[in-house]
Structures are given as structure tokens and as C-alpha cells.
């Protein structure tokens, strides 16, 4: 009877460990990685650098590449443009988070959202008309603004990059998702103003 009880405990413990490991894996997929910044301006600078590179990639593959721009008339975003944009976003995110899987997922979502935008224009047969009206520079701005809005342009909530940045409050030393210009969390800001 003791051996049966011992065997049951071992099997139960193993089952619990496997389930715990699975929970951790699932949480990792759901919870975005954190990037710690010393100041809020550094977070803004990180986004600005990424968006600047996104703009440069779009200009390279749309404005400065006539062949790729011509293919956009019937294709929307071309395969090369998608790859270049995906790689640019992926590199920025992966460099800061060291999370390959999450960075790949987010950059893929961005590309999918741009594709969805073009697909909606195809379905309504607007793209052929819009393509004739827009210059290559205008198309760059259309895609650029879409990517910025999708990731985080500070104009709406929620965004893909919400809850990624974290900051250390200089007053209490705790880690928070937001700090003000004086590098203080909301709680310390309230207590210091009273």
C-alpha cells in the first residue's frame, strides 16, 4: 500500500510540474517582454529611432525602387517590401528585448495589418484609384503612419507596445509602466504635490 501511495505521489508531482511548466510557457507568450529605460525620453527616443528606420526602409523600397513601386499597383505591399519592413521592426524589438519569438510575432503582426489595409482597398476596388492619385512619397507616408499608429504613436490606447517599457521611480525606487518628466511614478508625484 505504501508503494502505491508513493507511486501516486510521484505521478501527481510530475503532472503538477508539467502543468506548471506549461503555464509558464503560456504566460511568456501572453505577457510581452519588458524593456527598462532610465528616463521616459529614452523610451521616446527608442520609438523615434525605430520609426525613422521604418521610414527609411519604406523610402528605399517604394520611392527609390521604381520596379517595386510599379508592382504595388496590382500587389499592394510587395514581397521584398514586406521582408524589409518586417526585418527592420524585428531587429529593433529583438535588440532591446532579446526575445526572438515575441519580436517575430509583433513584426509579423505589423506586416499582416499593412496587408489587411491593402486587402480592404482591393476588396472595395479603391486601390487602383488610390494608386493613381498617390505619389510614391504619399504611399510611404500612408504605410508609415499605419505602422506608427499600430505600434504606438501616443495617440490612443491600447497599442502593441503598451506595457513593454518600464521605468524606475527616483523617489520610491519601484518599477512602473509610467513615470513623469521628473522621473517619478504617479504615487510619488501625488504625495510630493500634497
N, C-alpha and C positions, 0 to 999 in steps of 0.2 A: 504494500500500500504506500509505503514511503517513496519507493521508486516511481510509482505512478504520479504521486504528488510532485516529486522533483522534476519528472519529465514534463508535466503540465506547466510548472513554473518556468522551465527553460523555454518551452514553446511560447508561452504567454509573453515572457520578457522579449523574446526575439521578435514576436509580432508587434509589440509596443515599439521597439527600436526601429523596425522597418517603417511603421506608420509615422513615427516622429521624424525620421529622415525624409519621408515623402512630404510631410507638412513643411519642413524647412525648404525643400526644393520648390514647392508651390508658392510659398511666401516670397522666395527670391524672385520668382517670375512675376509676381504681382506688385511687389514693392520696388520702386525704382531705386537705383543706387544713389548715394549722396555724394555731393561734391562740396567740400568745405572751402569757404572763401574767408579771408581775413576781413574784408570790407565789402559792403554792398556794391560799391563801384567796381570791384574786381569781377563780380558776377555779371554786371552790365557790360564790362569790357570783354569777358569771355563770349557773351552772346554777340556783341558787336563784331568781334573778330570772326566768329563763325559765319555771321550773316554777310560780312564783307567777302569772305572766301566763296560763299554760295553765289553771291552776285558775280564775282569774277568767273566762276565756272560757267554760269549761265551765259555771260557775255562771250566767253571763249567758244562755247558750243552753239550759240544762236547768232550773235552779231558777227563774230569773226569767222564763222564757218558757213559759207553760203550753201554748200551742199546739204548740211544738216538742217539749216533753216528751210530750204526748199522742201525737204522731206516732211517737215512739220505740217505742210499744207494738207496732207491726207493722213498723217500719222499722229499728230499731236507731238508729244514728247518722244523723241526717237530713242532707240536702244542705247546709243552712245551717250546721249544727254542724260538718260536715266542713270546709267552706270556712273558717270562723272559726278552727278549730283548726290547720288547715294554714297559714293566713296567719300566725298567732301564732308558730308554730315557725319557719317560713321567715324571718320578719323578724328574729328573734333570731340565727339562724345566719348569715344573709346580712349583717347589720350587722357582725358580728365577723370573718367570713371574706372578705367581698367576693366570694364565689364563688356566683354565681346558680345555676348548673347543679347543683352539689353540694347547696346548701341546698334547692333544689326537690326533688331526688331524695330527700333524707333526710326532709323534711317529708311527701312523698308516701308514703314507706315507713311512716312512723308512722301515717298515716291508713289505709293498707292493712292494717296489723297490727290496728288497732282494728276495722276492718270484718271481718277474719278472726275476731276474738274473737266478735263478734256473730253472724257466719255459723255458727260452730261451735255457738253456743247455739240458733240456728234449726234447724239440721240435727238436733240432738238434742231439739228441741222443748222446750227449757228456758226460752227467753227469755220466753214468755208467762207462765210460772210465776214466774220471777225478777222480771220487771217488776212484777207484782202485789205482791211482797214488799218490793221496794226503794223507798225514798223517792227523790225527785229528788236529794237530797244524797248518798244512798248510790250512786246511778248516777254522779254526778260523781266520787266517790271511787274507784269501780271503774275508770273510764276514766283518771282522773288517775294512779292507781298503775300502771296498764298502761303509760301513756306514759312515766312516770318510769323504770320498770324497763326499758323498751325502749331509751330513750336512754342513760341512765347513772344508776343510783341508788346506786352504790358498793357493791352487794351481790354482784355477780357479774362474771365476765369470760368472753367478750368482750361489749362493748356497742357501740352505734352510734357513740358519741362517744369511744371509745377511740382513742388516738393522734392526737387533734385538739389537745389542749393541749400546749404546750411551755413550758419554763421555763429560765432561765439560772442556772446554779450560781454562787453568790457566791465560791466558792473557786477553781475552775478556769476559770470563765467560759464553759464549754461549754454547748451547748443540749441539754436532756434532756427525756424524756417525764414524768419524775417528779423531784421534789425533796422533801426533808423539811421539817419545821417551821422549821429553821434556814436554809432556802433552799439546802441543799447536796444534790448528787447522791449516789447510793449509793456511788460510788467514793470521793468525798471524805469521806463520812460514815465509811466503813470506815477510811480512812487517819488520820482525825482521832481516832478512838476507840482506835487502837492505840498 
